[in-house]
Amino acid sequence: MAFNPELANRLRDLFGADPQVYELKMFGGLAFMHRGHMCCGVLADELMVRVGADAYASCLGEAHTRPMDFTGRPMKGMVMVAASGLETAASLRRWVERAVAYTTSLPPKKPKTRKPKPRKPVRAR
């Protein structure tokens, strides 16, 4: 599943040069990590937003939202916002601010370091 590069660039513009934010490819899309926690991301043309369990139900009551459910099991605390709900800069900013507010409430964690994949031995000819 590819992600919308325009939406990704709009998110990059919102985050600017924040040293606490980095990107990771995951779920077939692009996730923006804040303080080591998944904050928001882009899956196809939709915005994935981490709002937390307390705000989950109220966010689902808003227009253009649905549960984050691409595995057959909804992820509590995560909502998807359709492209139609992100048309203005203010609407995108509002969702990102919610996600950042939630991840700011969590204790910071260090990014995981990935171990290199073992290489197959090269056969001599």
C-alpha positions as CSV (number, residue, x, y, z in Angstrom):
1,M,0.0,0.0,0.0
2,A,1.6,3.3,-1.1
3,F,1.1,6.5,0.8
4,N,0.2,10.0,-0.5
5,P,3.4,11.9,-0.8
6,E,1.6,15.3,-0.8
7,L,0.0,14.5,2.6
8,A,3.4,13.3,3.9
9,N,5.0,16.6,2.8
10,R,2.2,18.6,4.5
11,L,3.0,16.7,7.7
12,R,6.7,17.4,7.2
13,D,6.0,21.1,6.9
14,L,3.9,21.0,10.1
15,F,6.6,19.3,12.1
16,G,9.4,21.4,10.6
17,A,12.8,20.7,12.0
18,D,11.6,19.4,15.3
19,P,14.4,17.1,16.6
20,Q,11.9,15.0,18.5
21,V,10.2,13.9,15.3
22,Y,11.4,11.3,12.8
23,E,9.8,9.2,10.1
24,L,9.5,5.4,9.8
25,K,8.0,3.3,7.1
26,M,5.5,1.0,8.6
27,F,2.1,-0.6,8.0
28,G,2.8,-0.1,4.3
29,G,2.7,3.7,4.9
30,L,4.7,6.4,6.6
31,A,4.6,7.0,10.4
32,F,5.8,10.1,12.2
33,M,7.3,9.3,15.5
34,H,7.3,11.9,18.3
35,R,9.6,11.3,21.3
36,G,9.9,7.7,20.2
37,H,6.1,7.1,20.1
38,M,4.0,6.7,17.0
39,C,2.2,10.0,16.7
40,C,0.5,10.0,13.2
41,G,1.1,8.8,9.8
42,V,-0.1,8.4,6.2
43,L,-1.7,5.3,4.8
44,A,-2.8,5.7,1.2
45,D,-4.7,9.0,1.2
46,E,-5.7,8.9,4.9
47,L,-4.2,10.3,8.1
48,M,-3.6,7.8,10.9
49,V,-3.8,9.7,14.2
50,R,-2.9,8.4,17.7
51,V,-5.4,10.1,20.1
52,G,-5.3,7.7,23.1
53,A,-8.0,5.6,24.7
54,D,-9.7,8.5,26.5
55,A,-10.3,10.6,23.3
56,Y,-10.9,7.6,21.0
57,A,-14.8,7.6,21.2
58,S,-15.1,11.4,20.9
59,C,-12.8,11.5,17.9
60,L,-14.8,8.7,16.2
61,G,-17.9,10.9,16.6
62,E,-16.3,13.5,14.3
63,A,-16.9,13.7,10.6
64,H,-14.5,11.9,8.2
65,T,-13.1,9.5,10.9
66,R,-13.2,5.8,11.3
67,P,-11.4,3.2,13.5
68,M,-7.9,2.3,12.4
69,D,-8.6,-1.2,11.3
70,F,-6.6,-2.7,8.5
71,T,-5.9,-6.1,10.1
72,G,-9.5,-7.0,11.0
73,R,-8.9,-5.8,14.5
74,P,-9.4,-2.1,15.4
75,M,-6.5,-0.5,17.2
76,K,-7.9,1.4,20.2
77,G,-6.7,4.9,20.5
78,M,-5.9,5.2,16.8
79,V,-8.3,6.8,14.3
80,M,-8.1,7.2,10.5
81,V,-9.1,10.6,9.0
82,A,-10.2,10.5,5.4
83,A,-8.7,12.9,2.9
84,S,-11.9,14.9,2.8
85,G,-11.4,15.8,6.4
86,L,-7.9,17.1,5.7
87,E,-8.5,19.6,2.9
88,T,-7.5,22.7,4.9
89,A,-4.2,23.4,6.7
90,A,-6.2,24.1,9.8
91,S,-8.0,20.7,9.8
92,L,-4.7,18.8,9.4
93,R,-3.0,20.9,12.0
94,R,-5.8,20.2,14.5
95,W,-5.4,16.5,14.1
96,V,-1.6,16.6,14.4
97,E,-1.9,18.8,17.5
98,R,-4.1,16.1,19.1
99,A,-1.6,13.4,18.3
100,V,1.3,15.5,19.6
101,A,-0.6,16.3,22.8
102,Y,-1.2,12.6,23.4
103,T,2.4,11.5,22.7
104,T,3.7,14.4,24.9
105,S,1.7,12.9,27.8
106,L,3.7,9.7,27.5
107,P,7.1,9.2,28.9
108,P,9.8,9.6,26.2
109,K,11.4,6.5,24.9
110,K,14.5,6.0,22.9
111,P,14.2,5.0,19.3
112,K,14.9,1.3,18.7
113,T,18.1,0.4,17.1
114,R,17.7,-2.1,14.4
115,K,20.1,-5.0,14.2
116,P,21.6,-5.7,10.8
117,K,20.0,-8.6,9.0
118,P,22.4,-11.6,8.7
119,R,23.8,-12.0,5.2
120,K,23.8,-15.2,3.4
121,P,27.3,-16.6,2.8
122,V,28.7,-16.0,-0.7
123,R,29.5,-19.3,-2.4
124,A,32.8,-19.7,-4.1
125,R,32.7,-20.8,-7.7
